[in-house]
Amino acid sequence: MTHFGPPIDLSDLPGFARADVRRRRPVFAGRVSTKDNQNPATSLPRQVASASERLLPDEEFAAYFWDVESGMLPPELRGLGPAEMYDALAVPIPRDGGLQDLMDQAGTLGVTHLLAERSDRVARAMLTSLTVEHRMERLGIEVVYANEPVGGTESGRLRVRRSGQMDAEIYRATLMEMSMGGQIQHAIAGWNHGYPPYPYTTMVDEDAPVRESGRFGAVRPKRKLAPHPDPRRFDAARELCRLRREEHLKGPDIIAILSSEPDRYPIDTRWTHDRVEGLIANPKLTGHQVYNRKATRTARPGLSALNPVSEWVWSPGIVHEPVVSVEEWKAAQEITAALRASAHTDGPMLRIRAAARRLGLTVTPDSRNGTHTLYRIGGRLVALPTPTPDVLVQQVIDDMGSAS
C-alpha cells in the first residue's frame, strides 16, 4: 500500500484493494552438483531449511523439485537420472521432479511462489536462471531466493539478485577454466582420459604424484595406456588402419575382412562400423595422448560433437606404445575424408561392393590412372573406367555370380 493515500477513508470502495483470488501454493527448488562429491542427504534438507525462512507462518511447501546435477546444464538436460538413483540417495525430503518438471508443471499445479536458497541452486549459468525466472513470471509465479534482503526497493532487490547471478556465472567460468587447464596438463603428462581404445588397457603410473586423500576421499590414481594382454588386438588395430590407408577400403569391407578371421582379429562382441571408424580416427593409436577431441555439452543430448583438430591437445612426445605413426594416422584420415567425399558419386562401385559382400568376396583397388581403376575382386583383376556405366556395373555383378 502506498504511503501517499487519499485525504479521506476510501477503504469501503470496491476496488480499493486488489484481492488475490489464488491461494498461496509455494514450492521448493534445489540442487546438488554430484552425489559423490556432495552429500544430498544433508545438503538438500539444509537448503529446504534456508528457503523455509521465507514461508508464511504455518505454511508448508506444496511440492519439492530438486536435482542432483551440474548447475551448468540447461533445464532439458536436468533430472534425467533414473528414479532408482534418487531413491538410493535416501534424501529425507520428497521429490516431485526436477527443474524441467517444475517448468513443465508449474502452471497446472497452481504454483504461486518458487523458493530456493540462492539463485545458483537453480543454475550456475545466468542464462538458465534468467530463463526460469522469465518462465515463472509469465505464469504469475514469484521467484524468491532466501539469501536476498526483505523489503526495500525493487531496483535494490534486482541489483542483489543480478549480482548473485553474475557471481555464479563468473564462478562457473572460473571452474571451467581451472578444469580445462587441469585436463590439459593431465594429457600432456601422458595420463589417459576415458575408456582405453581396443588395442590398449590401462595401468597405474607408479611415478605419478598421487595424494593419499582429497577433500572428498580417496583420489583416483593416474593411469597410462599399455598394450592389451592379448597381442592380437594390436595386430588387428594395425591391420584395419592399413586396410584404410593402403587399400582405401570402406568400413563394410574392413568389417568383412576382420570378421572372416575371428581367431586372428578377436573382438568381444562383433566388429561394427562405429568401432572400425572410431579406431581409424583415434589419434591415441599414434602413441600420443590426445584430449579435447569431443565436446559433450555442445551436441544434442546423448551425442558428442567433434571439436576441430586444431583444438585437440596432444602430449609433446610418445607416452605409450604406438600402433601406427603420426604420418600413417594422418594418411588414413585423408583417405577417410576422400571416401566420404566420393560416397555420393561412387554409386556404381557401391553396387559392385554390395554384390561382392553377398558372395563373400572383397573389392580392393589395385592401381589407377587418370581414366581407369584396376580392382581385385576375389581372385580376379577387373579394370573399370571412371565413371563406370550402369551396363558395365551389371555385367561385373553377373560375372561375379556366375564365377562363384
Buried (B, 14 or more C-beta within 10 A) or exposed (E): EEEEEEEEEEEEEEEEEEEEEEEBBBBBBBBBBEBEEBEBBEBBBEBBEBBBEBBEEEEEBBBBBBBBBBBBBBBEBBBEBEEEEBEEBEBEBEBBBBBBBBBBBBBEBBBBBBBBBBBBBBBBBBEBBBBBBEBBEEBEBBBBBBBBEEEEEEEEBEEBBBEBBEBBBEEBEEBEEEEEEEBEEBBBBBBBBEEBBBBBBBBEBEEBEEEEEEEEEEEEEBBBBBBBEEEBBBBBBBBBBBBBBBBBBBBBBBBBBBEEEEEEBBBEEEBEEEBBBEBBBBBBBBBBBBBBBBEEEEEEEEEEEEBEEEEBBBBEEBBBEBBBEBEBBBBBBEBBEEBEEEEEEBBBBEBBBEBBBEEEBBBBBEEBEEEEBBBBBBEEEBEBEBEBEEEBBBEBBEEBEEEE
